[in-house]
Amino acid sequence: MNKTAQTELHRLFLIEGLPEPLTPASRHLQIFDNYIQNTRIRLRKVRDPGTNAWTKVLQQRFPSIDGEYAVTKLSEIHLNESEYAVFEIFEGRELRKNRYFHEFDGVSVAFDVYLGRLLGLYTARIDFDSIERMKEFETSAFGVFEITNAPFFSDENLVDMGIADVESEVLRLGSLIQPPTEPTE
């Protein structure tokens, strides 16, 4: 049993854009994730544009069960400036995104707007406090596809992708979804 990592329960959805009332100017965090090659480790910097405060963290995130991304383990170490400087040699495989938060029908949702090569990719993540609540959650109206267990959409994979790769995967996923059939009489 790993007692050093916290367990996270979540579902992830591909969305078409920020839902109202959010706009790109709404309060958000700027996230800079640098993935260390051939590891499950990332170096994360988070900036709050409202206060210009920075948080620097060394994180490891992995599924509790291989292939099951809804339940993950997260370990992290908060770093000061000099500690972060030691790890700066790993910067380079960077994924950037802005994270917005909003509550819909009593459910808190984190919306990620990807930047750089992934500009045009939007996701919504909902965290849960129990597996029962996670399983019972009705797919939200703003979701295009649920991508919780789609390894393609994990940030450690996306760091090496561009928006054209994402668009191709979305087309592939769309072709796998069967439209509802009309009842026959």
C-alpha positions as CSV (number, residue, x, y, z in Angstrom):
1,M,0.0,0.0,0.0
2,N,1.4,3.4,-1.0
3,K,0.7,5.9,1.8
4,T,2.7,8.7,0.2
5,A,0.3,9.3,-2.7
6,Q,-3.2,10.7,-2.4
7,T,-5.9,9.1,-4.4
8,E,-7.9,11.2,-6.9
9,L,-11.2,10.2,-8.4
10,H,-12.2,12.1,-11.5
11,R,-13.9,12.0,-14.9
12,L,-12.6,13.9,-17.9
13,F,-14.6,15.3,-20.9
14,L,-13.7,16.8,-24.2
15,I,-15.6,20.0,-24.7
16,E,-16.0,22.5,-27.5
17,G,-15.0,25.6,-25.5
18,L,-15.5,27.5,-22.3
19,P,-19.1,27.3,-21.2
20,E,-20.9,30.5,-20.2
21,P,-20.5,32.5,-18.1
22,L,-16.7,31.8,-18.4
23,T,-14.6,33.8,-20.9
24,P,-10.9,33.8,-21.5
25,A,-10.7,36.9,-19.3
26,S,-12.3,35.0,-16.3
27,R,-10.2,34.3,-13.3
28,H,-7.9,31.4,-14.0
29,L,-4.5,29.8,-13.3
30,Q,-1.7,29.4,-15.8
31,I,-0.1,26.0,-15.7
32,F,3.3,25.1,-17.2
33,D,4.0,21.3,-17.1
34,N,7.3,19.9,-18.1
35,Y,7.3,16.1,-18.5
36,I,10.6,14.3,-17.7
37,Q,11.3,11.9,-20.6
38,N,10.7,8.2,-19.8
39,T,9.2,8.8,-16.3
40,R,5.8,9.5,-14.8
41,I,7.2,12.7,-13.3
42,R,6.5,16.3,-14.2
43,L,7.8,19.6,-13.1
44,R,4.8,22.0,-12.6
45,K,4.7,25.8,-12.3
46,V,1.4,27.4,-11.6
47,R,0.9,31.2,-11.9
48,D,-2.1,33.1,-10.6
49,P,-2.3,36.1,-12.9
50,G,-4.4,38.0,-10.4
51,T,-1.7,38.0,-7.8
52,N,1.4,37.0,-9.9
53,A,2.0,34.3,-7.2
54,W,3.9,31.2,-8.4
55,T,3.7,27.7,-7.1
56,K,6.4,25.2,-8.1
57,V,5.9,21.5,-7.6
58,L,7.5,18.2,-8.5
59,Q,4.7,15.7,-9.2
60,Q,4.2,12.1,-10.0
61,R,0.7,11.0,-11.2
62,F,-0.2,7.5,-12.3
63,P,-3.3,5.3,-12.6
64,S,-4.1,3.1,-9.5
65,I,-4.8,0.3,-12.0
66,D,-3.1,0.2,-15.4
67,G,-5.5,1.5,-18.0
68,E,-8.0,2.9,-15.5
69,Y,-7.4,6.7,-15.5
70,A,-10.5,7.6,-13.4
71,V,-8.6,6.6,-10.2
72,T,-5.1,8.0,-10.0
73,K,-2.4,8.4,-7.4
74,L,-0.7,11.8,-7.0
75,S,2.5,12.5,-5.1
76,E,3.9,15.9,-5.0
77,I,6.7,18.0,-3.4
78,H,6.4,21.7,-3.2
79,L,9.7,23.4,-4.2
80,N,11.3,26.7,-3.3
81,E,13.2,28.8,-5.9
82,S,16.6,27.1,-5.3
83,E,15.1,23.6,-5.3
84,Y,13.2,24.3,-8.5
85,A,16.4,25.6,-10.1
86,V,18.0,22.1,-9.7
87,F,15.2,20.6,-11.8
88,E,15.1,23.2,-14.5
89,I,17.4,21.1,-16.7
90,F,14.3,18.9,-17.3
91,E,12.3,21.8,-18.9
92,G,11.6,21.4,-22.6
93,R,8.8,19.0,-23.0
94,E,6.3,21.6,-21.9
95,L,2.5,21.6,-22.0
96,R,0.8,24.9,-21.3
97,K,-2.8,25.5,-20.3
98,N,-5.1,27.9,-18.5
99,R,-7.3,26.4,-15.9
100,Y,-10.7,27.9,-15.1
101,F,-13.1,26.8,-12.3
102,H,-16.9,27.1,-12.2
103,E,-19.7,25.3,-10.4
104,F,-22.7,23.9,-12.3
105,D,-25.6,22.4,-10.5
106,G,-23.6,22.0,-7.3
107,V,-20.7,20.3,-9.1
108,S,-17.3,22.0,-9.3
109,V,-15.6,21.7,-12.7
110,A,-12.1,22.5,-13.8
111,F,-11.8,23.6,-17.4
112,D,-8.5,23.4,-19.2
113,V,-7.8,25.6,-22.2
114,Y,-4.7,24.3,-23.9
115,L,-2.2,26.7,-25.4
116,G,0.7,26.5,-27.9
117,R,0.6,23.5,-30.3
118,L,-2.6,22.3,-28.6
119,L,-4.5,25.6,-29.1
120,G,-8.1,24.6,-29.7
121,L,-8.2,21.7,-27.2
122,Y,-10.6,22.2,-24.3
123,T,-11.3,19.7,-21.5
124,A,-13.5,19.6,-18.4
125,R,-12.5,17.6,-15.3
126,I,-14.8,16.8,-12.4
127,D,-13.3,15.5,-9.2
128,F,-15.3,13.3,-6.8
129,D,-15.1,12.3,-3.2
130,S,-16.3,8.7,-3.7
131,I,-16.3,6.1,-6.4
132,E,-20.1,5.9,-6.0
133,R,-20.6,9.6,-6.8
134,M,-18.2,9.3,-9.7
135,K,-20.1,6.4,-11.2
136,E,-23.5,8.0,-10.7
137,F,-22.6,11.3,-12.3
138,E,-24.6,12.1,-15.3
139,T,-22.6,13.2,-18.3
140,S,-22.6,17.0,-18.4
141,A,-24.4,18.9,-21.1
142,F,-21.2,20.6,-22.2
143,G,-19.2,17.4,-22.8
144,V,-18.6,16.2,-26.4
145,F,-17.0,12.9,-25.4
146,E,-15.9,11.4,-22.2
147,I,-12.2,10.8,-22.4
148,T,-11.4,9.7,-18.9
149,N,-9.9,6.3,-19.9
150,A,-8.6,7.4,-23.3
151,P,-4.8,7.4,-22.8
152,F,-4.3,9.6,-25.9
153,F,-5.8,12.5,-23.9
154,S,-3.4,12.1,-20.9
155,D,-1.2,15.2,-20.6
156,E,1.9,13.1,-20.6
157,N,0.9,11.9,-24.1
158,L,-0.4,15.2,-25.3
159,V,2.9,17.0,-24.6
160,D,4.3,15.4,-27.8
161,M,1.2,16.2,-29.9
162,G,-0.3,19.0,-31.9
163,I,-3.9,20.1,-32.5
164,A,-3.9,18.2,-35.8
165,D,-3.2,14.9,-33.9
166,V,-6.0,15.8,-31.5
167,E,-8.4,16.5,-34.3
168,S,-7.6,13.1,-35.9
169,E,-8.2,11.3,-32.7
170,V,-11.5,13.1,-32.2
171,L,-12.6,12.1,-35.7
172,R,-11.6,8.5,-34.9
173,L,-13.5,8.5,-31.6
174,G,-16.6,10.1,-33.3
175,S,-16.6,7.2,-35.8
176,L,-16.7,4.7,-32.9
177,I,-19.8,6.2,-31.3
178,Q,-23.0,4.7,-32.5
179,P,-25.9,7.1,-33.0
180,P,-29.0,6.2,-31.2
181,T,-31.3,4.0,-33.3
182,E,-34.9,4.9,-34.0
183,P,-37.3,2.4,-32.5
184,T,-39.0,0.2,-35.1
185,E,-42.7,-0.5,-35.0
